[in-house]
Amino acid sequence: MPKVLTEDQIKFYRDNGYLAPLDGVDPAEGARMCTELQAFERDQGFSAGDINMKGHLCFRRSYDLSFNDGILDVVEDLIGPDILAFASRFWMKKGGDGNYVTWHQDSAYFGLEPNELVTVWLALTDATPDMGCMRVIPASHRGQTYSHVETFADDNLLARGQSIEGINDGNAQYMALKAGQFSCHHERIVHGSDPNATDGDRIGLGIFYIPTHVKSTIGRRTACLVRGVDEYGHWDIDPVPDGQLDKNILAHMTEAGRRYVDPQFVQEADA
């Protein structure tokens, strides 16, 4: 029996590959996280949004958000009770900066088997269509695996600027969120987002959750058990931030990101 979702919501996710909006955290918590992000950029000289794979380890607050019971209750209804946080990223578009995300499938680059990852996209600010909120192509997770062109474009927020060319996006749906709300999407769904055309910042935290039976296809990597038990042992353990970014955790995040952009990190074959 589901914890919080209805059977209709679960069926919608299974059929369409996404679910939104869902109530997540107090908007004030999102505002506090944004303040820490601003301080990080000022102190470190780069944005936490530049960290591709383990951004939530920068802060104790974002690490704790990955354990949020309200969020994990939804994730459990979708993938089961034994859950790992595999990776994360802060998705940050400053007002009018021109940054965007091309159509892509996460599964082509995450190196996971089977493809059962669910992404939670937690809005730390409002995320509306004119602010460049996420768009998805419903039910595309049940279709083919697409080839991606790697553009490495400067204004594309994806690490390789990976893009599915020539896709029919006539039925694409916006996933608008208010600050504190979140969405869920399947790793195989085709998704992307437009530039932020407003004066305000659009900031979210994407957390990538997998059932503990999922394996890495590119060698042993790390994750964090956030709920249940891990009877499989496919993953080593991520370090735990104590509230202040240290050099070891920064090196850990940098290495995880390096593997993600490494051209030897082969995408899936076409299905």
Contacts in CASP RR format, 6 or more apart in sequence:
PFRMAT RR
TARGET T0000
AUTHOR 0000-0000-0000
METHOD contacts of the structure
MODEL  1
MPKVLTEDQIKFYRDNGYLAPLDGVDPAEGARMCTELQAFERDQGFSAGD
INMKGHLCFRRSYDLSFNDGILDVVEDLIGPDILAFASRFWMKKGGDGNY
VTWHQDSAYFGLEPNELVTVWLALTDATPDMGCMRVIPASHRGQTYSHVE
TFADDNLLARGQSIEGINDGNAQYMALKAGQFSCHHERIVHGSDPNATDG
DRIGLGIFYIPTHVKSTIGRRTACLVRGVDEYGHWDIDPVPDGQLDKNIL
AHMTEAGRRYVDPQFVQEADA
2 10 0 8 1.000
2 77 0 8 1.000
3 73 0 8 1.000
3 74 0 8 1.000
3 76 0 8 1.000
3 77 0 8 1.000
4 70 0 8 1.000
4 73 0 8 1.000
4 74 0 8 1.000
4 77 0 8 1.000
5 19 0 8 1.000
5 74 0 8 1.000
5 77 0 8 1.000
5 78 0 8 1.000
9 19 0 8 1.000
10 77 0 8 1.000
10 78 0 8 1.000
12 19 0 8 1.000
13 19 0 8 1.000
13 78 0 8 1.000
13 184 0 8 1.000
13 186 0 8 1.000
15 139 0 8 1.000
15 142 0 8 1.000
16 138 0 8 1.000
16 139 0 8 1.000
17 136 0 8 1.000
17 138 0 8 1.000
17 139 0 8 1.000
17 140 0 8 1.000
17 141 0 8 1.000
17 142 0 8 1.000
17 185 0 8 1.000
17 186 0 8 1.000
17 189 0 8 1.000
18 136 0 8 1.000
18 138 0 8 1.000
18 173 0 8 1.000
18 175 0 8 1.000
18 183 0 8 1.000
18 184 0 8 1.000
18 185 0 8 1.000
18 186 0 8 1.000
18 189 0 8 1.000
18 191 0 8 1.000
19 74 0 8 1.000
19 78 0 8 1.000
19 183 0 8 1.000
19 184 0 8 1.000
19 185 0 8 1.000
20 175 0 8 1.000
20 176 0 8 1.000
20 177 0 8 1.000
20 181 0 8 1.000
20 182 0 8 1.000
20 183 0 8 1.000
20 184 0 8 1.000
21 175 0 8 1.000
21 176 0 8 1.000
21 177 0 8 1.000
21 178 0 8 1.000
21 181 0 8 1.000
21 182 0 8 1.000
21 183 0 8 1.000
22 74 0 8 1.000
22 181 0 8 1.000
22 182 0 8 1.000
22 183 0 8 1.000
22 184 0 8 1.000
23 180 0 8 1.000
23 181 0 8 1.000
24 68 0 8 1.000
24 70 0 8 1.000
24 71 0 8 1.000
24 122 0 8 1.000
24 180 0 8 1.000
24 181 0 8 1.000
24 182 0 8 1.000
25 65 0 8 1.000
25 68 0 8 1.000
25 71 0 8 1.000
25 122 0 8 1.000
25 180 0 8 1.000
26 180 0 8 1.000
27 178 0 8 1.000
27 179 0 8 1.000
27 180 0 8 1.000
29 61 0 8 1.000
29 65 0 8 1.000
29 180 0 8 1.000
30 124 0 8 1.000
30 125 0 8 1.000
30 179 0 8 1.000
30 180 0 8 1.000
31 124 0 8 1.000
31 179 0 8 1.000
32 61 0 8 1.000
33 59 0 8 1.000
33 61 0 8 1.000
33 62 0 8 1.000
33 65 0 8 1.000
33 124 0 8 1.000
33 205 0 8 1.000
34 124 0 8 1.000
34 125 0 8 1.000
34 201 0 8 1.000
34 203 0 8 1.000
36 59 0 8 1.000
36 61 0 8 1.000
37 47 0 8 1.000
37 48 0 8 1.000
37 49 0 8 1.000
37 90 0 8 1.000
37 92 0 8 1.000
37 124 0 8 1.000
37 203 0 8 1.000
40 47 0 8 1.000
40 48 0 8 1.000
40 58 0 8 1.000
40 59 0 8 1.000
40 245 0 8 1.000
41 47 0 8 1.000
41 48 0 8 1.000
44 245 0 8 1.000
47 90 0 8 1.000
47 92 0 8 1.000
48 55 0 8 1.000
48 58 0 8 1.000
48 59 0 8 1.000
48 90 0 8 1.000
48 92 0 8 1.000
49 55 0 8 1.000
49 89 0 8 1.000
49 90 0 8 1.000
49 91 0 8 1.000
49 92 0 8 1.000
51 58 0 8 1.000
51 89 0 8 1.000
51 90 0 8 1.000
51 253 0 8 1.000
51 254 0 8 1.000
51 257 0 8 1.000
52 89 0 8 1.000
52 159 0 8 1.000
52 256 0 8 1.000
52 257 0 8 1.000
52 260 0 8 1.000
52 261 0 8 1.000
53 87 0 8 1.000
53 88 0 8 1.000
53 89 0 8 1.000
53 253 0 8 1.000
53 256 0 8 1.000
53 257 0 8 1.000
53 259 0 8 1.000
53 260 0 8 1.000
54 87 0 8 1.000
54 88 0 8 1.000
54 238 0 8 1.000
54 252 0 8 1.000
54 253 0 8 1.000
54 256 0 8 1.000
54 257 0 8 1.000
55 62 0 8 1.000
55 88 0 8 1.000
55 89 0 8 1.000
55 90 0 8 1.000
55 253 0 8 1.000
56 62 0 8 1.000
56 63 0 8 1.000
56 65 0 8 1.000
56 66 0 8 1.000
56 85 0 8 1.000
56 88 0 8 1.000
56 205 0 8 1.000
56 207 0 8 1.000
57 63 0 8 1.000
57 88 0 8 1.000
57 238 0 8 1.000
57 239 0 8 1.000
57 241 0 8 1.000
57 249 0 8 1.000
57 252 0 8 1.000
57 253 0 8 1.000
58 241 0 8 1.000
58 245 0 8 1.000
58 249 0 8 1.000
58 253 0 8 1.000
59 241 0 8 1.000
59 243 0 8 1.000
59 245 0 8 1.000
60 241 0 8 1.000
60 242 0 8 1.000
60 243 0 8 1.000
62 88 0 8 1.000
62 90 0 8 1.000
62 205 0 8 1.000
63 240 0 8 1.000
63 241 0 8 1.000
65 71 0 8 1.000
65 122 0 8 1.000
65 205 0 8 1.000
65 207 0 8 1.000
66 85 0 8 1.000
66 88 0 8 1.000
66 207 0 8 1.000
66 224 0 8 1.000
66 226 0 8 1.000
67 226 0 8 1.000
67 227 0 8 1.000
71 120 0 8 1.000
71 122 0 8 1.000
71 182 0 8 1.000
71 207 0 8 1.000
72 83 0 8 1.000
72 226 0 8 1.000
72 227 0 8 1.000
74 120 0 8 1.000
74 182 0 8 1.000
74 184 0 8 1.000
75 83 0 8 1.000
75 118 0 8 1.000
75 120 0 8 1.000
75 184 0 8 1.000
75 209 0 8 1.000
75 227 0 8 1.000
76 83 0 8 1.000
76 227 0 8 1.000
78 118 0 8 1.000
78 184 0 8 1.000
79 116 0 8 1.000
79 118 0 8 1.000
79 209 0 8 1.000
79 210 0 8 1.000
79 211 0 8 1.000
80 211 0 8 1.000
81 227 0 8 1.000
81 228 0 8 1.000
82 211 0 8 1.000
82 212 0 8 1.000
82 213 0 8 1.000
82 225 0 8 1.000
82 227 0 8 1.000
82 228 0 8 1.000
82 229 0 8 1.000
82 230 0 8 1.000
82 231 0 8 1.000
83 209 0 8 1.000
83 210 0 8 1.000
83 211 0 8 1.000
83 212 0 8 1.000
83 225 0 8 1.000
83 226 0 8 1.000
83 227 0 8 1.000
83 228 0 8 1.000
84 209 0 8 1.000
84 210 0 8 1.000
84 211 0 8 1.000
84 212 0 8 1.000
84 214 0 8 1.000
84 223 0 8 1.000
84 224 0 8 1.000
84 225 0 8 1.000
84 226 0 8 1.000
84 230 0 8 1.000
84 235 0 8 1.000
85 207 0 8 1.000
85 208 0 8 1.000
85 209 0 8 1.000
85 223 0 8 1.000
85 224 0 8 1.000
85 226 0 8 1.000
85 238 0 8 1.000
86 110 0 8 1.000
86 112 0 8 1.000
86 117 0 8 1.000
86 208 0 8 1.000
86 209 0 8 1.000
86 210 0 8 1.000
86 214 0 8 1.000
86 223 0 8 1.000
86 235 0 8 1.000
87 110 0 8 1.000
87 208 0 8 1.000
87 223 0 8 1.000
87 256 0 8 1.000
88 205 0 8 1.000
88 206 0 8 1.000
88 207 0 8 1.000
88 208 0 8 1.000
89 205 0 8 1.000
89 206 0 8 1.000
90 203 0 8 1.000
90 204 0 8 1.000
90 205 0 8 1.000
90 206 0 8 1.000
91 101 0 8 1.000
91 121 0 8 1.000
91 157 0 8 1.000
91 202 0 8 1.000
91 203 0 8 1.000
91 204 0 8 1.000
91 205 0 8 1.000
91 206 0 8 1.000
92 201 0 8 1.000
92 202 0 8 1.000
92 203 0 8 1.000
92 204 0 8 1.000
93 99 0 8 1.000
93 131 0 8 1.000
93 132 0 8 1.000
93 157 0 8 1.000
93 193 0 8 1.000
93 195 0 8 1.000
93 196 0 8 1.000
93 201 0 8 1.000
93 202 0 8 1.000
93 203 0 8 1.000
94 196 0 8 1.000
94 200 0 8 1.000
94 201 0 8 1.000
95 131 0 8 1.000
95 196 0 8 1.000
95 198 0 8 1.000
95 199 0 8 1.000
95 200 0 8 1.000
95 201 0 8 1.000
95 202 0 8 1.000
96 195 0 8 1.000
96 196 0 8 1.000
96 197 0 8 1.000
96 198 0 8 1.000
96 199 0 8 1.000
97 155 0 8 1.000
97 195 0 8 1.000
97 196 0 8 1.000
98 155 0 8 1.000
98 195 0 8 1.000
98 196 0 8 1.000
99 155 0 8 1.000
99 156 0 8 1.000
99 157 0 8 1.000
99 195 0 8 1.000
99 196 0 8 1.000
100 132 0 8 1.000
100 155 0 8 1.000
100 156 0 8 1.000
100 157 0 8 1.000
100 192 0 8 1.000
100 193 0 8 1.000
100 194 0 8 1.000
100 195 0 8 1.000
101 134 0 8 1.000
101 156 0 8 1.000
101 157 0 8 1.000
101 158 0 8 1.000
101 191 0 8 1.000
101 192 0 8 1.000
101 193 0 8 1.000
102 151 0 8 1.000
102 156 0 8 1.000
102 158 0 8 1.000
102 161 0 8 1.000
102 162 0 8 1.000
102 163 0 8 1.000
102 164 0 8 1.000
102 192 0 8 1.000
103 137 0 8 1.000
103 163 0 8 1.000
103 164 0 8 1.000
103 167 0 8 1.000
103 169 0 8 1.000
103 190 0 8 1.000
103 191 0 8 1.000
103 192 0 8 1.000
104 148 0 8 1.000
104 158 0 8 1.000
104 162 0 8 1.000
104 163 0 8 1.000
104 164 0 8 1.000
104 190 0 8 1.000
104 191 0 8 1.000
104 192 0 8 1.000
105 140 0 8 1.000
105 145 0 8 1.000
105 146 0 8 1.000
105 148 0 8 1.000
105 164 0 8 1.000
105 187 0 8 1.000
105 188 0 8 1.000
105 189 0 8 1.000
105 190 0 8 1.000
105 191 0 8 1.000
106 117 0 8 1.000
106 119 0 8 1.000
106 187 0 8 1.000
106 188 0 8 1.000
106 208 0 8 1.000
107 115 0 8 1.000
107 117 0 8 1.000
107 145 0 8 1.000
107 187 0 8 1.000
107 188 0 8 1.000
107 268 0 8 1.000
108 145 0 8 1.000
108 146 0 8 1.000
108 148 0 8 1.000
108 162 0 8 1.000
108 267 0 8 1.000
108 268 0 8 1.000
109 148 0 8 1.000
109 159 0 8 1.000
109 160 0 8 1.000
109 162 0 8 1.000
109 260 0 8 1.000
109 265 0 8 1.000
109 267 0 8 1.000
110 117 0 8 1.000
110 187 0 8 1.000
110 208 0 8 1.000
111 216 0 8 1.000
111 217 0 8 1.000
111 218 0 8 1.000
111 265 0 8 1.000
112 187 0 8 1.000
112 210 0 8 1.000
112 214 0 8 1.000
112 215 0 8 1.000
112 216 0 8 1.000
112 217 0 8 1.000
113 214 0 8 1.000
113 215 0 8 1.000
113 217 0 8 1.000
114 214 0 8 1.000
115 186 0 8 1.000
115 187 0 8 1.000
115 188 0 8 1.000
116 187 0 8 1.000
116 210 0 8 1.000
116 211 0 8 1.000
116 214 0 8 1.000
117 186 0 8 1.000
117 187 0 8 1.000
117 208 0 8 1.000
117 209 0 8 1.000
117 210 0 8 1.000
117 214 0 8 1.000
118 184 0 8 1.000
118 185 0 8 1.000
118 186 0 8 1.000
118 187 0 8 1.000
118 208 0 8 1.000
118 209 0 8 1.000
118 210 0 8 1.000
119 184 0 8 1.000
119 185 0 8 1.000
119 186 0 8 1.000
119 187 0 8 1.000
119 206 0 8 1.000
119 207 0 8 1.000
119 208 0 8 1.000
119 209 0 8 1.000
120 182 0 8 1.000
120 183 0 8 1.000
120 184 0 8 1.000
120 206 0 8 1.000
120 207 0 8 1.000
120 209 0 8 1.000
121 134 0 8 1.000
121 175 0 8 1.000
121 177 0 8 1.000
121 182 0 8 1.000
121 183 0 8 1.000
121 184 0 8 1.000
121 185 0 8 1.000
121 204 0 8 1.000
121 205 0 8 1.000
121 206 0 8 1.000
122 180 0 8 1.000
122 181 0 8 1.000
122 182 0 8 1.000
122 204 0 8 1.000
122 205 0 8 1.000
122 206 0 8 1.000
122 207 0 8 1.000
123 177 0 8 1.000
123 178 0 8 1.000
123 179 0 8 1.000
123 180 0 8 1.000
123 181 0 8 1.000
123 182 0 8 1.000
123 203 0 8 1.000
123 204 0 8 1.000
124 179 0 8 1.000
124 180 0 8 1.000
124 203 0 8 1.000
124 204 0 8 1.000
124 205 0 8 1.000
125 131 0 8 1.000
125 179 0 8 1.000
125 200 0 8 1.000
125 201 0 8 1.000
125 202 0 8 1.000
125 203 0 8 1.000
125 204 0 8 1.000
126 177 0 8 1.000
126 178 0 8 1.000
126 179 0 8 1.000
126 202 0 8 1.000
127 133 0 8 1.000
127 134 0 8 1.000
127 175 0 8 1.000
127 176 0 8 1.000
127 177 0 8 1.000
127 202 0 8 1.000
127 204 0 8 1.000
128 176 0 8 1.000
128 198 0 8 1.000
128 202 0 8 1.000
129 174 0 8 1.000
129 176 0 8 1.000
129 194 0 8 1.000
130 196 0 8 1.000
130 197 0 8 1.000
130 198 0 8 1.000
131 196 0 8 1.000
131 197 0 8 1.000
131 198 0 8 1.000
131 200 0 8 1.000
131 202 0 8 1.000
132 193 0 8 1.000
132 194 0 8 1.000
132 195 0 8 1.000
132 196 0 8 1.000
132 197 0 8 1.000
132 202 0 8 1.000
133 174 0 8 1.000
133 175 0 8 1.000
133 176 0 8 1.000
133 177 0 8 1.000
133 193 0 8 1.000
133 202 0 8 1.000
134 174 0 8 1.000
134 175 0 8 1.000
134 183 0 8 1.000
134 185 0 8 1.000
134 191 0 8 1.000
134 192 0 8 1.000
134 193 0 8 1.000
135 169 0 8 1.000
135 172 0 8 1.000
135 173 0 8 1.000
135 174 0 8 1.000
135 175 0 8 1.000
135 191 0 8 1.000
135 192 0 8 1.000
135 193 0 8 1.000
135 194 0 8 1.000
136 172 0 8 1.000
136 173 0 8 1.000
136 175 0 8 1.000
136 185 0 8 1.000
136 189 0 8 1.000
136 190 0 8 1.000
136 191 0 8 1.000
136 192 0 8 1.000
137 167 0 8 1.000
137 169 0 8 1.000
137 171 0 8 1.000
137 172 0 8 1.000
137 173 0 8 1.000
137 189 0 8 1.000
137 190 0 8 1.000
137 191 0 8 1.000
138 171 0 8 1.000
138 173 0 8 1.000
140 188 0 8 1.000
140 189 0 8 1.000
140 190 0 8 1.000
141 186 0 8 1.000
141 187 0 8 1.000
141 188 0 8 1.000
141 189 0 8 1.000
141 190 0 8 1.000
142 188 0 8 1.000
143 188 0 8 1.000
143 271 0 8 1.000
144 270 0 8 1.000
144 271 0 8 1.000
145 188 0 8 1.000
145 268 0 8 1.000
145 269 0 8 1.000
145 270 0 8 1.000
145 271 0 8 1.000
146 164 0 8 1.000
146 167 0 8 1.000
146 190 0 8 1.000
146 270 0 8 1.000
147 164 0 8 1.000
147 267 0 8 1.000
147 270 0 8 1.000
148 160 0 8 1.000
148 162 0 8 1.000
148 163 0 8 1.000
148 164 0 8 1.000
148 267 0 8 1.000
149 162 0 8 1.000
149 163 0 8 1.000
149 164 0 8 1.000
149 165 0 8 1.000
150 160 0 8 1.000
150 161 0 8 1.000
150 162 0 8 1.000
150 163 0 8 1.000
151 160 0 8 1.000
151 161 0 8 1.000
151 162 0 8 1.000
151 163 0 8 1.000
152 160 0 8 1.000
152 161 0 8 1.000
153 161 0 8 1.000
155 195 0 8 1.000
156 163 0 8 1.000
159 257 0 8 1.000
159 260 0 8 1.000
159 261 0 8 1.000
160 261 0 8 1.000
164 190 0 8 1.000
167 190 0 8 1.000
175 183 0 8 1.000
175 185 0 8 1.000
177 183 0 8 1.000
185 191 0 8 1.000
187 208 0 8 1.000
196 202 0 8 1.000
209 226 0 8 1.000
210 223 0 8 1.000
212 225 0 8 1.000
212 228 0 8 1.000
212 229 0 8 1.000
212 230 0 8 1.000
212 231 0 8 1.000
212 232 0 8 1.000
212 233 0 8 1.000
212 234 0 8 1.000
212 235 0 8 1.000
213 232 0 8 1.000
213 234 0 8 1.000
214 234 0 8 1.000
215 234 0 8 1.000
216 234 0 8 1.000
216 235 0 8 1.000
218 259 0 8 1.000
218 265 0 8 1.000
218 266 0 8 1.000
220 234 0 8 1.000
220 235 0 8 1.000
220 236 0 8 1.000
221 235 0 8 1.000
221 236 0 8 1.000
221 256 0 8 1.000
221 259 0 8 1.000
222 235 0 8 1.000
222 236 0 8 1.000
222 237 0 8 1.000
222 238 0 8 1.000
222 252 0 8 1.000
222 256 0 8 1.000
223 235 0 8 1.000
223 236 0 8 1.000
223 237 0 8 1.000
223 238 0 8 1.000
224 237 0 8 1.000
224 238 0 8 1.000
224 240 0 8 1.000
225 237 0 8 1.000
238 252 0 8 1.000
239 248 0 8 1.000
239 249 0 8 1.000
239 252 0 8 1.000
241 249 0 8 1.000
259 265 0 8 1.000
END
